[in-house]
Amino acid sequence: MIDVAICLTAYVAAYSVRFEFAPPGSEIALAKAFLPILLAVRIISFLLGKTYAGIIRYTSSQDTLRIFTVLTIGSVVFSVLNLFRFQFGDGLYFIPYSIVVLEYLLTLFSMVVSRIAVKVIYLELKTPDKVRKRAIIYGAGESGLITKQAIDRDPRSAMEVIAFIDDNPRKHGKTLDGKEIFSRSKLREMYAAGKVDEVIIAIPSLDRKMKTDFISKALEANVHVSNIPPVNQWIGGELSAKQLREIRIEDLLGRETIKLESASVAAQINEKVVLVTGAAGSIGSELVRQILAYNPKLVVILDQAETPIFLLENELILKGFKGKFEVVMGDVCQADRMRRMMAHFRPHIVYHAAAYKHVPLMEHNPSEAVLTNVEGTRIMADLAHEFGTETFVFISTDKAVNPTNVMGATKRAAEIYVQAKDKVSPTAYVTTRFGNVLGSNGSVIPTFKKQIEEGGPITVTHRDVTRFFMTIPEAVQLVLEAGAMSNGGEILAFDMGESVKVHDLAINMIKLSGLEPGRDIEIKFTGLRPGEKLFEEVLSTAEGTIPTHHPKILRAKVREYDYTEVAQRITALVQLFDEQNNEKIVSHLKQLVPEYISENSDYSRLDAKH
C-alpha cells in the first residue's frame, strides 16, 4: 500500500513539475483517465516482482535491484501502450513521455529512499550512539569495505566504524564508503586521545611481524582488537559482523608460522595403513586430521580416553571420513592387547603420541610415568619391529633435554631406547622434539583463559620463567615431516625462534580479553613447582646440530647407546613398577639418563600413597 501511495504521489508530482505546478484542464483530464492503467500496471508488477516481500530493516542492494527491474518493466509497458495508441489508434498518447520518465525516476527514488530511511532509523533505535564502540578498520581495500558494510547492516552490532587505516600513502586523505582513510601515525594520535575503542584487522595476507606490531600497540593503548576470518570461511560468500574473530595469543608469537613441505609427506602416507597412539590428545587428534588429508588407506586411532576419542570419532564422521579410519580402545602398556592390534592392522607407519605429560603430576607418580612413557614406548617400538613397520615416529618434548623432573627423564629414556632400537631393526625410528604447544589440553593458554573467565587471579610460577611455544598444527607438521624425511636413528627439533616470557603471555591474554592487568585481573606468582625449570631448552649444551633440508628443522647430535645395554636397563627400571618404590625408580632413571638432575629429593614419601 505504501508503494502504491508512492506511485500515486510521484504521478501527481510529475504532472506538477512538467507543467510548472499549473497543468491545463485537458492534461488533468488525460491524467485522470490514465491513472487506473498506471496503478493497475504498477500493482501487478509489484505483486509479480514481490517488491513488498523484503524485510525493510534489512534492505540490501538486491532489494534495490528488484525495485529497479520492476519499475523499468512497468515504464516500458507505459511507453508501449503510448506507441500502440499513437500507431493504431487515434494518433494521440495516453500521457506525455516526459511524464513517463519523471514518474519513473520519482517512484524509483522514493521507493529506494523510503526503505533506506526505515533501515537507518531501525539501526539508530537498536544501537544508539551512546552505547556504540568507535571502531577503526585496518585495511582500506575490498576486504575493509566489506567489513564496514557487514557491521553497518547488522542491527545488533555495537560498533560504529569511524575511519580506515591503511599503509598505502596514496589512499591517505581519501574516503571509503564515507569514512576517511588515515595513516598509522594518525592512529597513534587517536589512541592517545582515547578516540578508539576497537580496531579490526581486515587484511587477510598481513605480514606476521606487522600484525604482531599492530596488535601490540593497540593492546598498549587498551584498545580491543579483532580480525576477519579467511574468505573461504565466509558464510555463503558473505561476511557477517558475527564472524569477526578475537585475536588469539598465537597471533603474538612474534614469528612467522612455520610451513613445511607436504609432497614428501603425501608420498609416504598415500594408500598406507597408519597408526596413531594417544590419538585423543591435542597432538594425536591433530595428527589424525592432517594424516586423513593425505589419502591413507586406513588410519588406526588408538587411545584409552573414552570421551575424547568418542568426540574425535563423531567429528571425523561429520567431516566425511567414515570408512577411512578405525577406532581402537586400548592402553599402550598392555603388551598382549597391542600385539593383537598390530597383528590385525599391520601398520606401515606408527606415530607414537601416547604419554603422560604434566610435570607436577608425574613428580608425584614416578611409577606411572615410567610405565606409560618408557614401557609403553618400548612395547610399541618392539611391536613395530616385529610386524615390519616401515617408520616409527616417537613424539618427545623439550623437557627431555637436561631433565630436572620425572616426566622429562622418562621421555629422555624413551628417546634413548628408540634411537638404540634403530640400530638393530630395519624399521626407521625417528624422534621429534618440540616445546610447549599453545592450546593443548592442560597447557598454559586454556589455564589462563579459565582463570580470566573466573575473574582471576592468573597464576604464574615465576616472573622470569620462559618457554618455547608453537601451535598445534605446527607441531604436527614437524611430526609428519620428520617421519617422511628421516632415515632413522635421528632426533629432530624445530628452530622455534626466541623463547617467550610466560608473564608477558599472561599480560597479553588479559588485554586480549578487554581487561587491564593489575586492575581487573591480578597476576599472582606461585613459585616454581617440583621439577620445573626457569628456562626450557630444545637442545642441551652438549648437543650440537646438523642442518637438514628445511632451515627450521635441526638434527641433534646426541650420544649413541648400545641397544643390548639400554634394553637391559629399561627392563630393570620397569620391573621396579611392581615394588612401587619411587626412590629406586628415580635412582634407576638417573643411571639411564645421567644428565637427569632432580631438585626433588623426597620421593620416599610417595611410596605408600602413589
Secondary structure, 3 states (H helix, E strand, C coil): CHHHHHHHHHHHHHHHHHCCCCCCHHHHHHHHHHHHHHHHHHHHHHHHHCCCCCCHHHCCHHHHHHHHHHHHHHHHHHHHHHHHHHHHCCCCCCCCHHHHHHHHHHHHHHHHHHHHHHHHHHHHHHCCHHHCEEEEEECCCHHHHHHHHHHHCCCCCCEEEEEEECCCHHHCCCEECCEEEECHHHHHHHHHCCCCCEEEECCCCCCHHHHHHHHHHHHHCCCEEEECCCHHHCECCECCHHHCEECCHHHHCCCCCCCCCCHHHHHHHCCCEEEEECCCCHHHHHHHHHHHCCCCCEEEEEECCHHHHHHHHHHHHHCCCCCCEEEEECCCCCHHHHHHHHHHHCCCEEEECCCCCCHHHHHCCHHHHHHHHHHHHHHHHHHHHHCCCCEEEEECCHHHCCCCCHHHHHHHHHHHHHHHHHCCCCCEEEEEECCEEECCCCCHHHHHHHHHHCCCCEEECCCCCEECEEEHHHHHHHHHHHHHHCCCCEEEEECCCCCEEHHHHHHHHHHHCCCCECCCECEEECCCCCCCCCECCCCCCCCEEEECCCCCEEEEECCCCCHHHHHHHHHHHHHCCCCCCHHHHHHHHHHHCCCCCCCCCCCHHHCCCC
